[in-house]
Amino acid sequence: MSKLTHLDTDGHASMVDVGEKNSSSREAVAQGSVRMNPATLAAIRDGNVPKGDVLAAARIAGIMAAKRTPELIPLCHTLLLSKVALDFEIDEAASRVIITSTVRCKGRTGVEMEALTAVSVAALTIYDMAKALEKSMTIGEIRLLAKQGGKSGDWRRDALE
């Protein structure tokens, strides 16, 4: 088993020192979904949710969450993000909203957690905005799709599937 990087020699939690690492361009893409009844999906699509524009609120929430990831996830580094984008796809066949985030920075550590946090909070915001219409919505399938940059190099989920 390899040495765990978030533990010190005494086994205590420790933030990884990235001070000696070279700065490089980093990007991560994450995705998740919110499943719901067709009527709820139609209301979101058509802008007929009582609380307002669900996807606009989710986009802003996801961007804000990515920027605040170090406040939410222990031991994450504060990064100067250069891009946070959220895209939404209405999937009528599966009655869901698919959320995709893309996060970029030039730094010494990756942005995977920021991309995953953006998707997670966007999904929670969709739920919050539409819960008056349906409480049985299901948030899920949150996963990293790809990462670029850094010592470990590039990675794509589709290479595994």
N, C-alpha and C positions, 0 to 999 in steps of 0.2 A: 504494500500500500504506500502511496506517495505521501510526503509530508503535507499536512493540512496547513494551508497558508493563513487561515484566520485564527490560528492558535499560537500562543507563544510557547517557549520551552517548558513552562509550567502547566500548559493546558488551558490557559485563560484566553478568553476572546481578545483578539488584537486586530487592529486595522492594518492591512497590508501596506508596507512602505513602497510607494511607487516613485519616489523621488529620483531614483537613479535610472528609471526607465526612459527610453526615448519617446518623445511626443510623436504621434502619428495620427493620420486620419482614421476615424472610427465610425462605423455605421452599424445599426441593428434594426431589424424589421421584426415586429411581433404581430400576432393576430389572435383574435378571440371572437366570440359571438354571444348574442342574446337571442334565445328562442322564445317565441310567443305565439299566441293565437293569431290567425290571419286578420281578424278585425283590429287587433292592437297594431299589427304591422302596417295595415292600411292607414290607420290614424296617424302613425308616425310619418309614413311616406307622404301623406296628403296634408300634413301640418294641422291636423285636427285634434291635437292633444291639449287638454285644458291648461296645462302649465306653460305651453308655448312650443317653440322650435326645439324639439328633443335633440336632434343631431347637432345643431349649432351649440347648444349647451354642453353636449358631450364632447365636442371638439375642443372647446375652451377648457373644460375640466381636464381632459387628457393632456393637453399642453401644459397646463399649470401643474399637474401631478408629476409629469416627467421632470420639470424644473425643480420639484421639491422631493425627489426620490431620496436623497440622503437624510431627510428628516423623517422618512417613513421606514426605510430599510436599514437596520443596524449595520454599521461598518462600511456603508457605501461612501465613496469619495464624492465630494462636491465637484461638479464638472461645469465648464463653460460650454453649454450646448449651442451649436450653431444652427440646428434645425430640429424642429419637432413638428411632424405632420400627421394628421389622422384622416383616414379615408373610411367611408362607410358604404357598404353595398347592401341593398335591399334584396334578399334572396327569397323570392316569393315561393319557390318550390319547397324550401325547407322551413319557411315561415320564421326567418331570423334576420337580424342585422349582423353583418360581418364587419368587424372593426379591424383596421390595419394601421399600425403606427410605424413611422420611420423616424429614427433619431440619429443625429450626427454630431460629432465634435472633433476637434483636434486635441488630443490629450494623451495621458499616460496610462489610461485604463479604459475599458470598453463601456458601451452604453446599452448593454442588454437589459439591465434592470430598469433603466429609464424607459425603454420601449415597452417592456412588460407592464410597468406601472401605468404608463399612459393608456394602454388597452384596458387594464383592469378598472381604472377610475372612469374611463369613458363608458364602460359597460355598466358600472354601478350608477352612473348618471342617467343612462337610458332607463334603467330600472326605476330610479327615483322619479324621473319625469313622467313615466307612464304607469306607475303602480296604481294610480286611481282607476285605470282602465282594466288592469290585470295584475294580480299579485302572484300568479303562478309562473311568471317568466323565469327562464333558467339561463344563468350566466355560465359560460364554459368554454372549453377548447382553447384556453389561453396558452399560447406557446410561442417560442422563438422560431422564426422562419429562417433567418439568416443573420450572420454577422460578418463584418469585414474589418481588417486591420488588427494590429497588435501582434504580440509574440506568437500566439497560437494560430495566427493566420485566418483565412476565410473559412466559413462553414455555412452549409445550406441544408435545411431539413429535407428538401426533395431528393438530395443525394442518398438519404437513408430509406426513403419510402419507395 
